[in-house]
Amino acid sequence: MEAEGVCQRIIRSHPNSANAWYLLAMIAHDQANHESAAERMDQAVQLAPDDPEYLAHAAEIFRLARRLDDALTAARQAVRLDPQHPATHNNLGMVPQTRGEWDRAESCYRQAIRLDGGYYRAPNNLGNILILQGRLLEAADILREALRRRPNNPQALNAMGIVLQRQRKLGSTTHLTTGVSYGDV
Protein backbone atom coordinates (compact mmCIF):
# COMPACT_ATOMS: atom_id res chain seq x y z
CA MET A 1 0.00 0.00 0.00
CA GLU A 2 1.43 3.34 -1.06
CA ALA A 3 0.26 5.31 2.00
CA GLU A 4 1.89 2.81 4.33
CA GLY A 5 5.18 3.10 2.44
CA VAL A 6 5.08 6.89 2.66
CA CYS A 7 4.48 6.76 6.41
CA GLN A 8 7.30 4.27 6.90
CA ARG A 9 9.69 6.53 4.96
CA ILE A 10 8.64 9.47 7.14
CA ILE A 11 9.29 7.44 10.29
CA ARG A 12 12.74 6.38 9.05
CA SER A 13 13.73 10.02 8.72
CA HIS A 14 11.55 11.41 11.54
CA PRO A 15 10.97 8.65 14.12
CA ASN A 16 9.17 11.08 16.44
CA SER A 17 6.41 11.85 13.95
CA ALA A 18 3.29 11.07 15.96
CA ASN A 19 1.12 11.66 12.91
CA ALA A 20 3.00 9.08 10.81
CA TRP A 21 2.70 6.49 13.61
CA TYR A 22 -0.99 7.33 13.97
CA LEU A 23 -1.60 6.92 10.23
CA LEU A 24 0.27 3.60 10.23
CA ALA A 25 -1.91 2.46 13.12
CA MET A 26 -5.06 3.44 11.26
CA ILE A 27 -3.88 1.61 8.13
CA ALA A 28 -3.25 -1.56 10.16
CA HIS A 29 -6.64 -1.07 11.85
CA ASP A 30 -8.36 -0.84 8.45
CA GLN A 31 -6.63 -4.10 7.52
CA ALA A 32 -7.89 -5.74 10.77
CA ASN A 33 -4.30 -6.25 11.90
CA HIS A 34 -5.11 -5.40 15.50
CA GLU A 35 -1.78 -6.22 17.11
CA SER A 36 0.21 -4.16 14.62
CA ALA A 37 -2.30 -1.33 14.91
CA ALA A 38 -1.94 -1.36 18.70
CA GLU A 39 1.87 -1.35 18.56
CA ARG A 40 1.84 1.58 16.14
CA MET A 41 -0.78 3.44 18.16
CA ASP A 42 1.38 2.97 21.26
CA GLN A 43 4.05 5.00 19.49
CA ALA A 44 1.62 7.72 18.40
CA VAL A 45 0.10 8.10 21.87
CA GLN A 46 3.51 8.07 23.51
CA LEU A 47 4.58 10.92 21.22
CA ALA A 48 1.30 12.87 21.52
CA PRO A 49 -0.24 11.89 24.87
CA ASP A 50 -2.67 14.83 24.94
CA ASP A 51 -4.28 14.36 21.54
CA PRO A 52 -7.91 13.32 22.17
CA GLU A 53 -8.37 12.05 18.60
CA TYR A 54 -5.38 9.74 18.89
CA LEU A 55 -6.58 8.56 22.30
CA ALA A 56 -10.14 7.95 21.12
CA HIS A 57 -8.88 5.81 18.25
CA ALA A 58 -6.32 4.16 20.54
CA ALA A 59 -9.14 3.06 22.83
CA GLU A 60 -10.88 1.28 19.96
CA ILE A 61 -7.67 -0.24 18.60
CA PHE A 62 -6.52 -1.46 22.01
CA ARG A 63 -9.96 -2.97 22.64
CA LEU A 64 -9.81 -4.89 19.39
CA ALA A 65 -6.30 -6.10 20.31
CA ARG A 66 -7.84 -7.34 23.60
CA ARG A 67 -5.77 -4.86 25.62
CA LEU A 68 -8.79 -3.81 27.67
CA ASP A 69 -6.96 -2.01 30.47
CA ASP A 70 -5.03 0.07 27.92
CA ALA A 71 -8.27 0.73 26.04
CA LEU A 72 -9.98 1.94 29.20
CA THR A 73 -7.04 4.19 30.11
CA ALA A 74 -6.96 5.73 26.62
CA ALA A 75 -10.73 6.23 26.55
CA ARG A 76 -10.77 7.91 29.97
CA GLN A 77 -7.94 10.20 28.94
CA ALA A 78 -9.76 11.11 25.71
CA VAL A 79 -12.93 11.98 27.67
CA ARG A 80 -10.89 14.04 30.12
CA LEU A 81 -9.29 15.99 27.25
CA ASP A 82 -12.46 16.37 25.14
CA PRO A 83 -15.56 15.80 27.29
CA GLN A 84 -17.92 17.29 24.68
CA HIS A 85 -17.02 14.89 21.88
CA PRO A 86 -19.51 12.01 21.53
CA ALA A 87 -16.94 9.59 20.06
CA THR A 88 -14.86 9.73 23.23
CA HIS A 89 -17.86 8.69 25.34
CA ASN A 90 -18.85 6.03 22.82
CA ASN A 91 -15.35 4.54 22.91
CA LEU A 92 -15.35 4.71 26.71
CA GLY A 93 -18.52 2.57 26.60
CA MET A 94 -16.98 -0.08 24.37
CA VAL A 95 -14.67 -1.48 27.08
CA PRO A 96 -17.39 -2.16 29.66
CA GLN A 97 -19.56 -3.54 26.85
CA THR A 98 -16.77 -5.97 25.95
CA ARG A 99 -16.61 -6.98 29.62
CA GLY A 100 -20.40 -7.39 29.87
CA GLU A 101 -20.76 -4.38 32.19
CA TRP A 102 -24.01 -3.21 30.63
CA ASP A 103 -24.88 -0.36 33.02
CA ARG A 104 -21.50 1.35 32.61
CA ALA A 105 -21.59 0.94 28.83
CA GLU A 106 -25.18 2.21 28.64
CA SER A 107 -24.28 5.32 30.62
CA CYS A 108 -21.44 6.16 28.23
CA TYR A 109 -23.57 5.61 25.12
CA ARG A 110 -26.41 7.72 26.50
CA GLN A 111 -23.94 10.52 27.24
CA ALA A 112 -22.65 10.36 23.66
CA ILE A 113 -26.25 10.59 22.38
CA ARG A 114 -26.98 13.56 24.69
CA LEU A 115 -23.92 15.35 23.31
CA ASP A 116 -24.84 14.69 19.67
CA GLY A 117 -28.05 12.93 18.75
CA GLY A 118 -26.80 12.59 15.19
CA TYR A 119 -23.70 10.62 16.14
CA TYR A 120 -24.68 7.22 14.77
CA ARG A 121 -22.33 4.81 16.55
CA ALA A 122 -23.61 5.38 20.08
CA PRO A 123 -27.27 4.49 19.29
CA ASN A 124 -26.07 1.38 17.45
CA ASN A 125 -24.02 0.29 20.45
CA LEU A 126 -26.76 1.19 22.93
CA GLY A 127 -29.30 -0.73 20.85
CA ASN A 128 -27.03 -3.77 20.82
CA ILE A 129 -26.58 -3.89 24.59
CA LEU A 130 -30.30 -3.36 25.14
CA ILE A 131 -30.95 -6.33 22.83
CA LEU A 132 -28.45 -8.45 24.76
CA GLN A 133 -30.33 -7.62 27.96
CA GLY A 134 -33.72 -8.46 26.42
CA ARG A 135 -34.86 -4.83 26.56
CA LEU A 136 -36.33 -5.03 23.08
CA LEU A 137 -38.82 -2.16 23.22
CA GLU A 138 -36.12 0.25 24.41
CA ALA A 139 -33.75 -1.07 21.75
CA ALA A 140 -36.41 -0.59 19.07
CA ASP A 141 -36.97 3.03 20.16
CA ILE A 142 -33.24 3.82 20.05
CA LEU A 143 -32.73 2.05 16.72
CA ARG A 144 -35.83 3.61 15.18
CA GLU A 145 -34.44 7.06 15.98
CA ALA A 146 -30.99 6.07 14.65
CA LEU A 147 -32.60 4.91 11.40
CA ARG A 148 -34.69 8.06 11.15
CA ARG A 149 -31.46 10.07 11.24
CA ARG A 150 -29.47 7.71 8.99
CA PRO A 151 -31.85 5.37 7.10
CA ASN A 152 -29.17 3.23 5.44
CA ASN A 153 -27.12 2.60 8.59
CA PRO A 154 -26.24 -1.11 8.19
CA GLN A 155 -25.52 -1.73 11.87
CA ALA A 156 -28.83 -0.20 12.97
CA LEU A 157 -30.68 -2.09 10.22
CA ASN A 158 -29.12 -5.35 11.38
CA ALA A 159 -29.92 -4.65 15.02
CA MET A 160 -33.52 -3.71 14.16
CA GLY A 161 -33.81 -6.99 12.29
CA ILE A 162 -32.69 -8.81 15.44
CA VAL A 163 -35.26 -6.92 17.51
CA LEU A 164 -38.04 -7.82 15.07
CA GLN A 165 -36.92 -11.45 14.94
CA ARG A 166 -36.88 -11.73 18.73
CA GLN A 167 -40.28 -10.08 18.94
CA ARG A 168 -41.52 -12.73 16.52
CA LYS A 169 -42.36 -10.09 13.93
CA LEU A 170 -40.38 -11.84 11.26
CA GLY A 171 -42.60 -10.54 8.49
CA SER A 172 -41.74 -7.02 9.59
CA THR A 173 -38.10 -7.43 8.60
CA THR A 174 -39.08 -6.59 5.03
CA HIS A 175 -39.65 -3.05 6.30
CA LEU A 176 -35.92 -2.73 6.79
CA THR A 177 -35.21 -2.68 3.09
CA THR A 178 -38.40 -1.12 1.75
CA GLY A 179 -38.30 2.08 3.80
CA VAL A 180 -41.64 1.38 5.46
CA SER A 181 -42.21 2.88 8.90
CA TYR A 182 -40.91 1.04 11.96
CA GLY A 183 -43.92 2.15 13.97
CA ASP A 184 -45.16 -1.41 14.50
CA VAL A 185 -42.07 -2.37 16.50
N, C-alpha and C positions, 0 to 999 in steps of 0.2 A: 504494500500500500504506500503510495507516494507521500501522504501526510505523515505517516509514521516515520518514514525515512528522513523527511525534513526535520521532524522533532528530534530524532536521534542525532542528526548532524548538529543541531543547535546545542544539544546537551553535551556533545563531545567538545565543543568550543566554549560553552557557557554552562557548566554543570550545575550552577545555582539558579537556573532559569525555572522558576516555579511554574510558569505558564507552560513551558514545554513538557515538564513532568505531568502536569495536569492534563494536557492534551493527549499525551501518551496513555495516561490512565483511562481517559474517556474512550480512546480508540480500542483499548483492550476490553473495556466494559461493553462496548458495542459488539465486540466479537465474542462475548460471553466467556472471556478468559479472566475469571474472577480473581484468581491468585495474582496474576501479573498486574491486573488493574489495581489491586490493593497495594502491591509493592510500589508501583509507580505513584499512587496517590499518597502513600506514606511520604515519599520524597517531596511532593508538592505541598502537602500540609506542613511538613517540617520547615520548608522554606518560606511559607506564607501562612503562619498559624492563625492569623486574624482575618482571613478571607472567608466570609460566610458562604459564598458560592462553592468554594473548594470543600469546605467542611460539610455542607449539605450533600454534595455529591459523594464525598468520602463516606458519609454515614451509610448511604445506599450501597456503595461498592463494598465496604467492610461487611455489611450485613450479608450480601450475596456470597462473600468469601468465608462466611460463618465466623467472622471475628466480631461477635456480638458486643463484647465489652468496648472494643474500639469504636464500633458503630454508635453505641450509646454515647460515648464520650464526644465524638465528633458532632453528633446531632445536638447534644446539649450545648456545646460551644457555639454551634451555628445559631441556635435559638437565642442564646445570650447576646450574640453579636448583631442579630437581625430579627428581633422579636415580632416584627410586623410582616414578615414574609411567610406566606402560607406553606411553601415547600419545606421550610425548616421544621415546622410543626408536623407536617405530614411525615417527613423522614424520621422525626423523633418518635412518631407512633409506630413505625415499621418494626422497630426492635421489640417492643413489648408484644406486638402482634405475632412476631416470629416465635416468641416465648410462650404464647398463649395467654398473655396478660391482657385480657379483653378490655377491662375498665380503663387501664392506663392508655392503651392504644386509642380507644374511643374518645377519650378526653383530648388527645392530641389532634385527632382528625376533626373533631367538632371545632376546636380552636382554629384550625386551618380554614374550615368552611366559614366561620365567623369573620375571619380576616379578609377572605375573598371567596364569595359564593360561586364565582366562575372558575375557580381553580378545580380542575376536573379530577385530579388524582385522589384527593381526600375523600370525596363522596364515594368513589369506587372502593377505596379501602374500607371506609366505614360500612358501606353496604355489605362487603364481604364478611366483616367480622360479625355483623348483625345476623347474616345468614348462618354463619357457623354456630351462633348461639340460639338459633331457632326463632329469632325475632323478625319474622318474615314481613309483617305489616310495616314495621319501622324501616326495614331494608327497602321495601317497595317504595315507600315515600321518598327516601333519600335517592334511590336510583331513578325514580320518575323525574325528580327535579334535575338530577345530573343529565338525564336524556333530554329534558326540555331545553337545557342550556347547550348541550352538544349532542344532537340526535344520532350521530354516527359513531359515538364512542364505543369501541368494540368491547372494552372491559365492562362497561355498564350494561351493554346489551347482553353480554354473556351472563352477568350476575342476575339481571332481570329474568333471563330465561331459567336460571336455577330457582329463583323465587317462584315463578309460575309453575315450574315442574313440581316443586315441593308443596305447593298449594293445590296440586292436582288440577291445575288449569292448563293442561298440556295443549289444548287447542288454542289457547291464547298466545302461545309462542309465535304464531304467525304474525301477530301484531308487531313483533320486533323488527321485522323486515319490511312491513308494508306501510309503516308510518301511522298506523291506527293508534288512537288514544290508549294510554295505559290505565285509564280510569277504573277498569274492572278489577284491578289488582288490589 
